[in-house]
Amino acid sequence: MKTFSITDVGQKRNMNQDFVYTSENPVGNLPNLFIVADGMGGHKAGDFASKYTVEQLVKSIESNSEINPVKIMRQSIETANKKLIHMAYENSELTGMGTTLVAACVVEDYIYIANIGDSRLYIINQGIKQITKDHSLVEEMIRLGEIDREEAKHHPDKNIITRAIGAGEDISADFFEMKLEKGDTVLMCSDGLTNMIDDEEIWQIIKKQKTPEEKGKKLVEAANNNGGKDNIAVIIIEPCVSEVRIC
Protein backbone atom coordinates (compact mmCIF):
# COMPACT_ATOMS: atom_id res chain seq x y z
CA MET A 1 0.00 0.00 0.00
CA LYS A 2 1.19 3.49 -0.90
CA THR A 3 -0.40 6.59 0.61
CA PHE A 4 -0.04 10.34 0.83
CA SER A 5 -1.99 12.99 2.76
CA ILE A 6 -1.98 16.78 2.69
CA THR A 7 -4.02 19.72 3.97
CA ASP A 8 -3.81 23.31 2.80
CA VAL A 9 -5.41 26.49 4.14
CA GLY A 10 -6.36 27.61 0.62
CA GLN A 11 -6.32 31.15 -0.75
CA LYS A 12 -9.15 32.81 1.20
CA ARG A 13 -9.14 31.42 4.76
CA ASN A 14 -6.92 32.41 7.68
CA MET A 15 -7.32 29.13 9.57
CA ASN A 16 -7.23 25.49 8.48
CA GLN A 17 -10.26 23.66 9.88
CA ASP A 18 -9.58 20.49 7.87
CA PHE A 19 -7.82 17.61 9.61
CA VAL A 20 -6.49 14.34 8.22
CA TYR A 21 -5.28 11.15 9.86
CA THR A 22 -3.53 8.25 8.16
CA SER A 23 -2.09 4.99 9.46
CA GLU A 24 -0.92 2.19 7.21
CA ASN A 25 -0.38 0.14 10.38
CA PRO A 26 -3.10 -1.48 12.53
CA VAL A 27 -5.28 0.74 14.69
CA GLY A 28 -6.97 -1.54 17.19
CA ASN A 29 -8.54 -4.37 15.19
CA LEU A 30 -8.48 -2.39 11.94
CA PRO A 31 -5.46 -3.16 9.71
CA ASN A 32 -5.15 0.53 8.70
CA LEU A 33 -7.15 3.72 9.01
CA PHE A 34 -7.65 6.91 6.99
CA ILE A 35 -9.79 9.90 8.00
CA VAL A 36 -10.71 13.31 6.59
CA ALA A 37 -12.63 15.77 8.80
CA ASP A 38 -13.81 19.26 7.80
CA GLY A 39 -14.69 21.33 10.87
CA MET A 40 -17.28 24.07 11.17
CA GLY A 41 -17.91 26.74 13.76
CA GLY A 42 -16.84 30.27 14.60
CA HIS A 43 -13.45 31.38 15.96
CA LYS A 44 -11.42 28.21 16.62
CA ALA A 45 -14.42 25.92 17.11
CA GLY A 46 -14.21 24.30 13.67
CA ASP A 47 -10.48 23.77 14.03
CA PHE A 48 -11.04 22.14 17.41
CA ALA A 49 -14.02 20.06 16.24
CA SER A 50 -12.22 18.29 13.39
CA LYS A 51 -9.04 17.56 15.34
CA TYR A 52 -10.80 16.50 18.54
CA THR A 53 -13.28 14.27 16.72
CA VAL A 54 -10.52 12.45 14.85
CA GLU A 55 -8.49 12.00 18.04
CA GLN A 56 -11.49 10.57 19.90
CA LEU A 57 -12.42 8.35 16.97
CA VAL A 58 -8.93 6.87 16.86
CA LYS A 59 -8.89 6.30 20.64
CA SER A 60 -12.24 4.55 20.49
CA ILE A 61 -11.14 2.33 17.59
CA GLU A 62 -7.96 1.41 19.47
CA SER A 63 -9.97 0.09 22.42
CA ASN A 64 -12.83 -1.51 20.46
CA SER A 65 -12.97 -5.32 20.73
CA GLU A 66 -15.21 -5.88 17.72
CA ILE A 67 -13.82 -7.58 14.61
CA ASN A 68 -16.24 -6.32 11.94
CA PRO A 69 -14.91 -3.04 10.46
CA VAL A 70 -18.36 -1.48 10.10
CA LYS A 71 -19.28 -2.24 13.71
CA ILE A 72 -15.96 -0.80 14.89
CA MET A 73 -16.42 2.41 12.92
CA ARG A 74 -20.11 2.79 13.81
CA GLN A 75 -19.54 2.42 17.56
CA SER A 76 -16.47 4.67 17.50
CA ILE A 77 -18.26 7.40 15.54
CA GLU A 78 -21.10 7.35 18.09
CA THR A 79 -18.57 7.69 20.92
CA ALA A 80 -16.71 10.55 19.22
CA ASN A 81 -20.00 12.34 18.56
CA LYS A 82 -21.03 12.15 22.22
CA LYS A 83 -17.66 13.46 23.37
CA LEU A 84 -17.76 16.38 20.94
CA ILE A 85 -21.26 17.35 22.07
CA HIS A 86 -20.11 17.18 25.70
CA MET A 87 -17.16 19.46 24.95
CA ALA A 88 -19.47 22.01 23.33
CA TYR A 89 -21.77 21.86 26.36
CA GLU A 90 -18.84 22.44 28.74
CA ASN A 91 -17.32 25.36 26.80
CA SER A 92 -19.54 28.16 25.48
CA GLU A 93 -16.87 29.22 22.96
CA LEU A 94 -17.33 25.86 21.24
CA THR A 95 -21.13 26.00 21.03
CA GLY A 96 -22.42 25.07 17.59
CA MET A 97 -19.24 23.36 16.45
CA GLY A 98 -19.31 20.25 14.29
CA THR A 99 -17.41 18.40 11.61
CA THR A 100 -17.88 16.25 8.57
CA LEU A 101 -16.17 12.88 8.63
CA VAL A 102 -15.17 10.32 6.04
CA ALA A 103 -13.21 7.32 7.31
CA ALA A 104 -11.94 4.22 5.55
CA CYS A 105 -9.92 1.07 6.07
CA VAL A 106 -8.65 -1.44 3.54
CA VAL A 107 -9.06 -5.12 4.43
CA GLU A 108 -7.44 -7.37 1.84
CA ASP A 109 -9.22 -6.51 -1.44
CA TYR A 110 -12.08 -4.57 0.13
CA ILE A 111 -12.45 -1.03 1.42
CA TYR A 112 -14.87 -0.18 4.22
CA ILE A 113 -16.09 3.42 4.38
CA ALA A 114 -18.03 5.56 6.86
CA ASN A 115 -19.37 8.99 5.91
CA ILE A 116 -21.15 11.91 7.57
CA GLY A 117 -21.43 15.26 5.79
CA ASP A 118 -20.06 16.30 2.41
CA SER A 119 -16.44 15.20 2.53
CA ARG A 120 -16.02 12.47 -0.07
CA LEU A 121 -14.38 9.22 -1.06
CA TYR A 122 -13.80 8.36 -4.72
CA ILE A 123 -12.45 5.26 -6.43
CA ILE A 124 -10.54 6.18 -9.58
CA ASN A 125 -9.36 3.87 -12.34
CA GLN A 126 -10.50 4.02 -15.97
CA GLY A 127 -13.09 6.47 -14.72
CA ILE A 128 -13.95 8.28 -11.50
CA LYS A 129 -16.72 7.14 -9.16
CA GLN A 130 -17.92 8.96 -6.06
CA ILE A 131 -18.69 6.26 -3.48
CA THR A 132 -19.99 8.41 -0.63
CA LYS A 133 -23.23 10.38 -0.83
CA ASP A 134 -23.18 14.02 0.26
CA HIS A 135 -25.36 14.85 3.25
CA SER A 136 -26.16 18.32 2.01
CA LEU A 137 -29.13 20.50 1.18
CA VAL A 138 -28.37 20.60 -2.54
CA GLU A 139 -27.96 16.80 -2.69
CA GLU A 140 -31.42 16.47 -1.17
CA MET A 141 -32.75 18.96 -3.73
CA ILE A 142 -31.21 16.87 -6.52
CA ARG A 143 -32.79 13.73 -5.11
CA LEU A 144 -36.18 15.42 -5.07
CA GLY A 145 -35.72 16.62 -8.66
CA GLU A 146 -35.75 20.30 -7.72
CA ILE A 147 -32.37 21.04 -9.33
CA ASP A 148 -29.90 19.13 -11.51
CA ARG A 149 -26.20 18.44 -11.00
CA GLU A 150 -25.11 21.43 -13.06
CA GLU A 151 -27.32 23.82 -11.10
CA ALA A 152 -26.04 22.33 -7.83
CA LYS A 153 -22.47 23.37 -8.63
CA HIS A 154 -23.38 27.05 -8.32
CA HIS A 155 -26.27 26.93 -5.88
CA PRO A 156 -25.98 29.56 -3.08
CA ASP A 157 -26.79 26.93 -0.41
CA LYS A 158 -24.28 24.32 -1.63
CA ASN A 159 -22.29 24.50 1.62
CA ILE A 160 -25.25 23.70 3.90
CA ILE A 161 -24.89 20.16 5.21
CA THR A 162 -27.68 18.07 6.71
CA ARG A 163 -25.60 15.72 8.88
CA ALA A 164 -22.48 16.32 10.94
CA ILE A 165 -20.62 15.04 13.96
CA GLY A 166 -21.70 17.24 16.86
CA ALA A 167 -25.07 18.21 15.37
CA GLY A 168 -27.12 15.99 17.72
CA GLU A 169 -27.13 12.96 19.98
CA ASP A 170 -28.58 10.68 17.29
CA ILE A 171 -25.84 10.40 14.70
CA SER A 172 -26.50 8.63 11.40
CA ALA A 173 -23.50 7.65 9.29
CA ASP A 174 -23.58 5.95 5.89
CA PHE A 175 -21.45 2.85 5.42
CA PHE A 176 -20.11 1.34 2.20
CA GLU A 177 -18.19 -1.83 1.30
CA MET A 178 -16.44 -1.89 -2.07
CA LYS A 179 -14.34 -4.50 -3.85
CA LEU A 180 -11.05 -3.03 -5.04
CA GLU A 181 -9.73 -3.82 -8.50
CA LYS A 182 -6.39 -3.68 -10.31
CA GLY A 183 -5.16 -0.11 -10.72
CA ASP A 184 -7.63 1.50 -8.30
CA THR A 185 -6.66 4.77 -6.62
CA VAL A 186 -8.70 5.86 -3.60
CA LEU A 187 -9.19 9.60 -3.07
CA MET A 188 -10.58 11.02 0.16
CA CYS A 189 -11.11 14.78 0.32
CA SER A 190 -12.95 17.73 1.81
CA ASP A 191 -15.26 19.97 -0.19
CA GLY A 192 -12.45 22.51 -0.46
CA LEU A 193 -11.19 20.30 -3.28
CA THR A 194 -14.45 19.28 -4.95
CA ASN A 195 -15.92 22.80 -4.94
CA MET A 196 -12.89 24.05 -6.85
CA ILE A 197 -12.33 21.29 -9.42
CA ASP A 198 -14.87 18.95 -10.99
CA ASP A 199 -14.69 15.16 -11.16
CA GLU A 200 -13.32 15.07 -14.71
CA GLU A 201 -10.40 17.32 -13.80
CA ILE A 202 -9.72 15.25 -10.67
CA TRP A 203 -9.60 12.11 -12.84
CA GLN A 204 -7.25 13.72 -15.35
CA ILE A 205 -4.84 14.83 -12.59
CA ILE A 206 -4.83 11.41 -10.93
CA LYS A 207 -4.16 9.60 -14.21
CA LYS A 208 -1.32 11.92 -15.28
CA GLN A 209 0.69 11.75 -12.04
CA LYS A 210 2.77 8.74 -11.07
CA THR A 211 3.07 8.74 -7.27
CA PRO A 212 0.50 9.36 -4.50
CA GLU A 213 2.50 12.44 -3.44
CA GLU A 214 2.45 13.91 -6.95
CA LYS A 215 -1.29 13.22 -7.23
CA GLY A 216 -2.09 14.83 -3.89
CA LYS A 217 0.03 17.92 -4.42
CA LYS A 218 -1.29 18.48 -7.95
CA LEU A 219 -4.89 18.28 -6.73
CA VAL A 220 -4.22 20.92 -4.05
CA GLU A 221 -2.38 23.09 -6.58
CA ALA A 222 -5.32 22.89 -9.01
CA ALA A 223 -7.85 23.79 -6.29
CA ASN A 224 -5.79 26.81 -5.30
CA ASN A 225 -5.31 27.87 -8.91
CA ASN A 226 -9.10 27.79 -9.33
CA GLY A 227 -9.64 30.11 -6.37
CA GLY A 228 -8.87 28.07 -3.25
CA LYS A 229 -11.97 29.43 -1.51
CA ASP A 230 -11.83 26.91 1.34
CA ASN A 231 -9.39 24.68 3.21
CA ILE A 232 -8.33 21.64 1.19
CA ALA A 233 -7.75 18.11 2.51
CA VAL A 234 -6.61 15.18 0.39
CA ILE A 235 -5.69 11.55 1.10
CA ILE A 236 -4.46 9.33 -1.73
CA ILE A 237 -4.41 5.54 -1.24
CA GLU A 238 -3.01 3.02 -3.70
CA PRO A 239 -4.09 -0.34 -2.23
CA CYS A 240 -2.27 -3.61 -2.70
CA VAL A 241 -4.81 -5.80 -4.46
CA SER A 242 -4.07 -9.52 -4.09
CA GLU A 243 -2.17 -11.15 -6.97
CA VAL A 244 -2.11 -7.84 -8.83
CA ARG A 245 0.19 -5.28 -7.27
CA ILE A 246 3.62 -6.03 -5.83
CA CYS A 247 3.89 -4.20 -2.51
Disulfide bonds with the S-S distance in Angstrom:
Cys240-Cys247 1.99
